[in-house]
Amino acid sequence: MVTIARPIARWFVQARYPSGTRLLPILMYHRVLKEPDPLQPAVPDVRQMAEQFRALAGAFRVLRLHEAAEMLRAGRLPAGAACITFDDGYRDNHDLALPLLREFKLPATIFVTTGFLNGGCMFNDTVVETVRRLASGAIDLSEVGLGQRMITDIASRRALVNDLTRAVKYLEPGHRHEFCADLCRRSGSRLPNDLMMDDHQVRSLSDSGWVDIGGHTVSHPILAKIDEEQARREIIDNRDRIEELTGRKSLCFAYPNGKPDLDYTALHAKIVREAGFLSAVSTAVGVATDQADPFQLPRFMPRERSAAQFVARMMRMATHRHPQFAR
């Protein structure tokens, strides 16, 4: 967004999200890449994220999530309030996103899955990096209902990444791990072990003054697919590990995958509240309102390619006020 457009954008934003508004847009990111990746076209690169952050800094007032959630409940949000969140704990959050947050003076919450720190690889990244390395030709994926697939070019690999991720996501955790390990063996190459942060980088983010570290379970299970005691341990052990690493209380939580009733239930929101978190976010698409459960705040993922499109999306989202939540 060019400088001359900022006052205009700010005026429109503050008209749509005025002081005392009961609407809070919460942005959801996962990664930021040095360069565009044809296998992950929805993931922003540094240039794209810089454009979005510049627009946020120019037209919105970005707040820390736990503070904004409290202001929302009390009807005290300032005009143009918004929040930034990242899920999972990728190394690029430290190496690439943090410098942008500092540059534009924007606070953020990064939800960390502690079991994948220090060299781990999440199942979705195993899928991406394995498909990237598979030889061209046919592959039998009948085990997960995809039959025989042909790998010929980037488009076929991108389609396979999307289909495999959906097919594997809801497998029983042990089966999912075994399938991904077998898929990796078929690629005949080693996967990267530096996609996620290490302990030092988590501490560095926490000490930066711009990032709060939130909870996101230990192993990123679909909470609705495991028993109550397992879910409780995933949430509490994750909380304890974050607090051990940072020396600070973890104030906010994000449900893995995050679809209400499908991925988590009201029981899990209760466990999160009992664990001492102040608020939690889902992936129900919408803006948060003062009518929302503070432990089920909706978010949305920006995919726009330009600052103008990004601001326009933020404006449109003000009408998305009734997202689903678990009961």
C-alpha positions in Angstrom: 0.0 0.0 0.0 1.5 3.3 -1.0 1.8 6.0 1.7 -0.8 8.3 0.3 -3.4 5.6 0.5 -2.9 4.8 4.2 -5.1 7.6 5.6 -7.9 6.6 3.3 -7.6 3.0 4.2 -7.5 3.9 7.9 -10.6 6.0 7.5 -12.5 3.1 5.9 -11.2 0.6 8.4 -12.2 2.7 11.4 -15.6 3.3 9.9 -16.1 -0.4 9.6 -14.4 -1.2 13.0 -15.1 1.9 15.1 -13.9 2.5 18.7 -15.8 0.3 21.1 -16.8 -2.0 18.3 -17.7 -5.6 19.2 -15.8 -7.0 16.2 -12.3 -8.4 16.3 -10.6 -9.8 13.2 -8.0 -12.4 14.1 -5.6 -13.4 11.3 -4.2 -16.9 11.1 -0.9 -17.8 9.5 1.3 -20.9 9.7 4.5 -20.2 7.7 6.3 -17.5 5.8 8.7 -18.6 3.0 11.8 -16.9 1.6 10.4 -17.5 -1.9 7.1 -18.8 -3.3 6.7 -22.6 -3.2 4.7 -24.1 -6.1 3.7 -27.0 -3.9 2.3 -24.6 -1.3 0.8 -21.6 -3.2 -1.3 -20.5 -0.3 1.7 -19.9 2.0 2.9 -16.3 1.8 6.5 -15.4 1.0 8.4 -12.6 2.8 7.5 -10.0 0.2 3.8 -10.9 0.4 3.7 -10.9 4.2 5.6 -7.6 4.3 2.8 -6.1 2.2 0.1 -7.4 4.5 2.0 -6.3 7.6 2.6 -2.8 6.1 -1.2 -2.6 5.5 -2.0 -3.7 9.0 0.4 -1.2 10.5 -1.0 1.6 8.4 -4.7 1.0 8.8 -5.2 -1.1 11.9 -4.3 -1.2 15.5 -2.8 -4.6 16.1 -3.1 -5.8 19.7 -1.9 -8.8 21.7 -4.5 -11.5 21.5 -5.2 -12.0 25.3 -5.6 -8.2 25.7 -7.8 -7.9 22.7 -10.0 -10.8 23.8 -10.5 -9.1 27.2 -11.3 -5.7 25.5 -13.8 -7.4 23.2 -15.7 -8.9 26.2 -15.7 -5.5 27.9 -16.7 -3.5 24.7 -13.5 -1.5 24.9 -11.8 -2.3 21.6 -10.0 0.7 20.0 -10.9 1.5 16.4 -9.4 -0.8 13.8 -8.3 -3.4 16.3 -6.9 -6.7 14.9 -4.7 -9.6 16.0 -2.0 -11.7 14.3 -1.5 -15.4 15.1 0.7 -18.2 13.8 0.2 -21.9 14.3 2.5 -24.8 14.9 6.0 -23.3 15.6 7.9 -23.2 12.4 11.4 -21.9 12.3 10.6 -19.3 9.7 8.3 -17.7 12.3 11.6 -16.8 14.1 13.9 -16.2 11.2 11.5 -14.4 8.8 8.3 -13.3 10.5 9.9 -11.9 13.7 12.0 -9.3 11.7 8.8 -8.2 10.0 6.9 -7.9 13.2 9.7 -5.8 14.6 9.9 -3.6 11.5 6.2 -2.8 11.5 5.9 -2.8 15.3 3.2 -5.5 15.4 2.6 -8.0 18.3 1.7 -11.6 17.5 0.8 -14.8 19.2 2.6 -18.0 18.0 1.0 -21.2 19.0 3.7 -23.9 19.5 3.3 -27.6 19.2 6.1 -28.6 21.6 6.5 -32.2 20.5 7.9 -31.2 17.1 10.5 -28.7 18.4 14.2 -29.5 17.9 14.1 -31.4 14.6 10.6 -32.7 14.4 8.5 -32.8 11.2 4.7 -32.6 11.2 2.7 -35.0 9.1 1.6 -32.3 6.6 5.2 -31.3 6.0 6.2 -35.0 5.6 3.5 -35.1 2.9 4.8 -32.0 1.1 8.5 -32.8 1.3 8.0 -36.5 0.3 5.8 -35.6 -2.7 8.4 -33.0 -3.7 11.1 -35.8 -3.7 9.1 -38.7 -5.2 10.2 -39.9 -8.7 7.8 -39.2 -11.6 5.5 -42.1 -12.4 2.7 -44.1 -10.8 2.3 -44.5 -7.0 -0.2 -46.8 -5.3 -2.1 -44.9 -2.5 -5.0 -47.3 -2.2 -4.3 -47.6 1.5 -5.7 -44.1 2.0 -8.4 -44.3 -0.6 -6.6 -42.5 -3.4 -5.9 -45.5 -5.7 -3.2 -45.2 -8.3 -1.9 -41.7 -8.9 0.5 -40.4 -11.6 3.2 -37.9 -10.8 4.2 -36.0 -13.9 4.7 -32.3 -13.1 4.3 -29.6 -10.5 0.5 -29.5 -11.0 0.1 -33.2 -10.3 2.4 -33.0 -7.3 0.4 -30.0 -5.9 -2.9 -31.9 -6.4 -1.4 -34.9 -4.7 -0.2 -32.9 -1.7 -3.7 -31.5 -1.2 -5.4 -34.9 -1.6 -2.9 -36.8 0.6 -3.1 -34.2 3.4 -6.9 -34.5 3.5 -6.8 -38.3 3.4 -4.2 -38.7 6.1 -5.3 -35.9 8.5 -8.0 -37.9 10.2 -6.2 -41.3 10.4 -5.6 -42.8 13.8 -2.3 -41.2 15.0 -0.3 -44.4 14.9 -1.6 -45.3 11.5 -0.9 -41.8 10.2 2.7 -42.0 11.5 3.3 -45.4 9.9 1.8 -44.3 6.6 3.9 -41.1 6.5 7.0 -43.1 7.4 6.4 -45.6 4.6 5.7 -42.7 2.1 9.0 -41.2 3.2 10.8 -44.4 2.5 9.3 -44.6 -1.0 10.8 -41.2 -1.7 14.3 -42.6 -1.2 15.7 -39.4 0.4 15.9 -37.8 3.8 13.4 -35.1 4.8 14.5 -31.8 6.3 14.9 -31.7 10.0 15.0 -27.9 10.4 11.4 -26.8 9.6 10.4 -26.3 13.2 11.9 -24.1 15.9 14.3 -25.3 18.6 14.1 -24.4 22.2 16.4 -21.4 21.8 14.3 -19.9 19.1 11.1 -20.2 21.1 12.9 -18.4 24.0 14.1 -15.8 21.6 10.6 -15.1 20.3 9.3 -14.9 23.8 12.1 -12.5 24.8 11.7 -10.3 21.7 8.9 -8.2 23.2 6.7 -8.8 20.1 5.6 -12.4 20.5 3.5 -14.3 23.0 3.9 -18.1 22.9 0.6 -19.9 23.0 -0.4 -23.5 23.5 -1.1 -25.9 20.6 -0.8 -29.4 22.2 2.2 -31.6 22.3 1.7 -33.7 19.2 -1.0 -31.9 17.2 -3.7 -34.6 17.5 -7.3 -34.2 16.4 -8.5 -33.8 20.0 -12.0 -35.1 19.1 -10.3 -38.4 18.0 -8.5 -39.2 21.3 -9.9 -39.9 24.7 -10.5 -37.2 27.4 -7.4 -38.1 29.5 -5.1 -38.1 26.4 -6.5 -34.7 25.4 -6.0 -33.3 28.9 -2.4 -34.4 28.9 -1.8 -33.0 25.4 -3.0 -29.6 26.6 -1.5 -29.5 30.1 1.9 -30.9 29.1 2.1 -28.5 26.2 1.3 -25.6 28.6 3.9 -26.7 31.1 6.6 -27.1 28.5 6.0 -23.6 27.1 6.2 -22.1 30.5 9.4 -24.1 31.3 11.0 -22.8 28.0 9.9 -19.2 28.3 9.6 -18.5 32.0 6.2 -17.0 31.2 2.6 -18.1 31.6 1.0 -19.3 28.3 -2.1 -17.2 28.0 -3.8 -18.4 24.8 -4.5 -21.7 23.1 -5.3 -22.9 19.5 -7.1 -26.1 18.8 -5.2 -28.3 16.3 -6.9 -28.2 12.9 -9.6 -26.2 14.8 -12.9 -27.0 13.3 -15.7 -26.9 15.9 -17.3 -30.3 16.7 -15.2 -32.1 14.0 -11.8 -31.4 15.5 -12.6 -30.3 19.1 -15.7 -30.2 21.3 -17.0 -28.1 24.1 -15.3 -30.6 26.5 -11.9 -29.5 25.1 -12.8 -25.8 25.5 -13.6 -26.6 29.1 -10.2 -28.4 29.6 -8.4 -25.4 28.1 -10.2 -23.0 30.5 -9.4 -25.2 33.5 -5.8 -25.4 32.4 -5.5 -21.6 33.1 -5.6 -20.2 29.6 -7.4 -16.9 29.2 -8.7 -17.5 25.7 -8.6 -19.9 22.8 -9.0 -19.8 19.0 -10.5 -22.1 16.5 -10.4 -22.1 12.7 -14.1 -21.3 12.2 -14.0 -18.6 9.6 -15.2 -15.2 10.8 -14.6 -12.2 13.0 -14.9 -12.5 16.8 -17.8 -10.8 18.5 -18.6 -10.1 22.2 -21.2 -12.9 21.8 -18.5 -15.5 21.0 -17.2 -18.0 23.6 -13.8 -16.5 24.6 -12.5 -20.1 24.3 -13.7 -20.5 20.7 -12.7 -17.3 19.0 -12.9 -17.5 15.2 -10.1 -16.6 12.8 -9.4 -16.4 9.1 -6.4 -16.9 6.8 -5.5 -14.1 4.5 -4.6 -15.3 1.0 -4.6 -11.9 -0.9 -1.7 -11.1 -3.1 -1.7 -7.3 -2.7 -2.1 -4.8 0.1 -5.3 -3.3 -1.4 -6.9 -6.8 -1.8 -5.8 -7.6 1.8 -7.5 -4.5 3.3 -10.6 -5.1 1.2 -10.8 -8.6 2.6 -10.4 -7.3 6.1 -13.3 -4.9 5.4 -15.5 -7.7 4.0 -14.9 -9.9 7.0 -16.7 -7.4 9.2 -19.9 -9.0 8.0 -18.8 -12.6 8.9 -20.1 -12.5 12.5 -21.7 -15.8 13.1 -19.1 -18.6 12.8 -19.8 -22.1 14.1 -18.7 -23.1 17.6 -18.7 -26.4 19.5 -21.6 -26.9 21.8 
